[in-house]
Amino acid sequence: MQIGITGLPYAGKSTLFTTLLSRKSESDSFHKKETEKGIVKVPDARLDHLTEIFNPRRKVPATIEYLKVPGLDSQSSATKGLPVHFLSNLKTVDVILLVVRAFENPLYPHPLNRIDPQSDINFVNTEFLLSDLAIIETRIERIEKQLSKVHNETYQKELELLFKCRNFLEDEKPLRALTLSPEEDKLLRGFQFLTAKPLIIVINIDEKEIPQAEEIANRFSYLKTINTTYTVLCAALEKEISELEPADQSLFLEEAGIAEPALNRLIRLSYELLGYISFFTVGEDECRAWTIINGDNAQKAGRAIHSDIERGFIRAEIVHYTTLLENGSLSACRSKGLIRSEGRDYIIKDGDVIEFRFNV
């Protein structure tokens, strides 16, 4: 899964990106114009507990790839629209993470000389919408030319779908909110429409507003819609926390009355927005979290480990994480008859601990 971090200049994209990657900040990283990528581990207390039980040689968490897409440079005016490279870099990501500025900083003025999160959200969403409309108009024109020469059922279906999408966009609605059949979804997938991608909005607040973070979050509750979610955090503070030594970090969070870094919640939001869940494999060699789509059956889940498991699937021996934790070991679960043998059609639950039986 790849998540594209984007937003207007000086919104906090670089601060957020370097903090997610747990990198020490570099003075020039805030002004880099090229796209940057990095792999982030998904925090999961369940995997930590399983590691304590089995004491494996390796602990392997689920991961997410984040991609930081540069905003407008200082010589550009946001009123002219987002540059082509800005939009094209987002085409291949699975989720768009939009960082929105809600803090004052005279050293880095807002490109539109305002601190108005909703206006910034509207501006970027409009640019995404116009980008999608331009693609649709071009494609409609080409298909209509083809159909004027010869009738083609596939082209006709695509044309009807594009008209449907165009009407939706002209009503200023993102395609992520449009209900599509599986066939329609497949037809549109190749276009990589920006407004069809799931969206996470990060409201980046000032450190002094952290005590009001919950109240601020409530004011933006309307942002949570179909395939869109949001969170409120202070990227500058999260960077400070990430740069502390582990012991100092825990002490700081405890003294501040913070249960966990806000970035942990953001990473989980990223993971959940696409409907992902984790199952676990455990043992002396490694404890690992595997990523699958919620609703995948046991045979399909085996493919996350290796295609041979899916191809030669026999059965899956399963115990849920909570049951394993309560009983302390697999042997205790087995002696109590708590480990179930499930067939290929069993729907995997988030937190299942699985051992696959297969033959190829």
Secondary structure, DSSP 8 states (H G I E B T S, - for coil): -EEEEE-STTSSHHHHHHHHTT----TTGGG--S-EEEEEE---HHHHHHHHHH--SEEE--EEEEEE-----TTS-GGG---HHHHHTTTT-SEEEEEEEES--TTS--TTS---HHHHHHHHHHHHHHHHHHHHHHHHHHHHHHHHHS--HHHHHHHHHHHHHHHHHHTT--GGGS---HHHHHHHHTT--GGGS-EEEEEEE-GGGGGGHHHHHHHTGGG-BTTEEEEEE-HHHHHHHHTS-HHHHHHHHHHHT-SS-HHHHHHHHHHHHTTEEEEEE-SSSEEEEEEEETT-BHHHHHTTT-HHHHHTEEEEEEEEHHHHHHH-SHHHHHHTT--EEE-TT-B--TTEEEEEEE--
